[in-house]
Amino acid sequence: MAPSLHALARFAAASFEQSPGALSPSVFWWHEGNFTQVATQDNAGLHIELTQEAMDLTARFAGG
């Protein structure tokens, strides 16, 4: 999941810089009707902060 999240964050940041429309430079987790920012890419690098639900799902897919 980490490589995909990194790719999504890079894509969002690049699209935000190149797009004239309203696009967020961040990646969000949607769970039970709520959005939570989980990743953003800026000049300092990639910043990831997963919710507990996202960490649980990641562990489940990783077989943990």
TORFIKOL-770503 format. One record per residue: residue in three letters; x, y, z of N, C-alpha, C in turn. Coordinates in steps of 0.05 Angstrom, whole numbers. Each point is the difference from the previous one (the first is absolute). Last residue first. Layout:
BEGIN
PT residuo    npx    npy    npz   capx   capy   capz    cpx    cpy    cpz
PT     ALA      X      Y      Z      X      Y      Z      X      Y      Z
...
// end
This chain:
BEGIN
PT residuo    npx    npy    npz   capx   capy   capz    cpx    cpy    cpz
PT     GLY    -24   -192    158      7      2     28    -22      1     18
PT     GLY     11     -1   -101     -2    -26     13      7      0     29
PT     ALA    -11     74    -65     27    -10      1      1    -28     13
PT     PHE    -81     47     -6      9     -6    -27     28    -11     -1
PT     ARG    -35     28     84    -16    -22    -10      9     -8    -28
PT     ALA     38     76     39     10    -24     13    -15    -25    -10
PT     THR    -30     84    -29     27     -5    -11     11    -26     11
PT     LEU    -80     32     37     -4    -10    -27     26     -7    -14
PT     ASP      4     41     84    -11    -26      3     -4    -13    -27
PT     MET     28     89      2     22    -18      8    -11    -28      3
PT     ALA    -63     66    -20     18     -4    -23     23    -19      8
PT     GLU    -59     27     68    -14    -18    -19     18     -6    -24
PT     GLN     31     62     64      1    -28     10    -14    -19    -19
PT     THR     41     86    -45    -19     -5     21      3    -28     10
PT     LEU     83     54    -46    -23    -17     -4    -18     -1     24
PT     GLU     75     65    -46    -11     -5     27    -26    -15     -4
PT     ILE     94     39    -59    -22    -19      3     -9     -2     29
PT     HIS     63     62    -76    -10     -1     27    -24    -18      1
PT     LEU     90     26    -69    -25    -13      4     -7     -2     30
PT     GLY     66     79    -36     -3    -29     -5    -28     -9      4
PT     ALA     37     92      0     14    -14     21     -2    -31     -3
PT     ASN    -47     62    -58     29      2     -4     17    -14     21
PT     ASP    -96    -41    -11      8     28     -3     31      1     -4
PT     GLN    -95    -69      9     28      2    -10      6     30     -3
PT     THR    -73    -67     61      4     23    -17     30      1     -7
PT     ALA    -84    -67     52     26      4    -13      0     26    -15
PT     VAL    -74    -28     54     19    -21      8     27      4    -13
PT     GLN   -102     51     30     25      2    -16     20    -20     10
PT     THR   -107    -12      5     23      7     17     24      1    -18
PT     PHE   -117     -5     -4     25      2    -14     22      8     20
PT     ASN   -102    -53      9     18     21      8     26     -1    -16
PT     GLY    -76    -65     -3    -10     27     -7     18     23      8
PT     GLU     24    -94     14    -26      6     13     -9     29     -3
PT     HIS     91     -6    -38    -10    -22     17    -25      9     14
PT     TRP     85     30    -73    -28      3      4    -10    -24     15
PT     TRP     97     57    -18    -12    -26      7    -29      6      5
PT     PHE     75     59    -62    -18     -2     23    -10    -29      2
PT     VAL     85     68    -43    -15    -25     -3    -17     -4     25
PT     SER     43     96    -48      1    -21     20    -17    -24     -8
PT     PRO      8     90    -41     26    -13     -3      3    -24     19
PT     SER    -94     41    -48     17      0     25     27    -14     -6
PT     LEU    -68     58    -67     10    -27      6     18      1     24
PT     ALA    -62     65    -67      1     -5     29      7    -29      5
PT     GLY     33     52    -92    -25     -6     15      5     -5     29
PT     PRO     67     14    -71    -13     25      7    -24     -4     18
PT     SER     92    -63    -11    -28      2     -6    -11     27      9
PT     GLN     91    -37     15     -5      4    -29    -29      6     -7
PT     GLU     32    -18     91     18     21    -11     -7      7    -29
PT     PHE    -46    -72     43     -7     25     13     16     23    -11
PT     SER     21    -87    -28    -25     10    -12     -9     26     12
PT     ALA     75    -43     38      6     10    -27    -24     11    -14
PT     ALA    -12    -39     85     16     24      2      6     11    -27
PT     ALA    -46    -82      4    -17     22     10     16     26      1
PT     PHE     47    -78    -23    -18      7    -21    -17     24      9
PT     ARG     57    -38     64     15     14    -21    -18     10    -22
PT     ALA    -40    -53     66      8     26     11     16     16    -20
PT     LEU    -24    -89    -23    -23     18      1      7     28     10
PT     ALA     67    -66      1     -6      8    -27    -24     18     -1
PT     HIS     22    -37     83     21     19     -8     -6     10    -29
PT     LEU    -54    -67     34     -6     25     13     20     21     -7
PT     SER     15    -87    -32    -24     12    -13     -7     27     12
PT     PRO     71    -51     39      7     10    -27    -24     14    -14
PT     ALA    -18    -41     85     17     24      2      9     10    -28
PT     MET    -50    -82     13    -16     24      0     17     25      0
// end
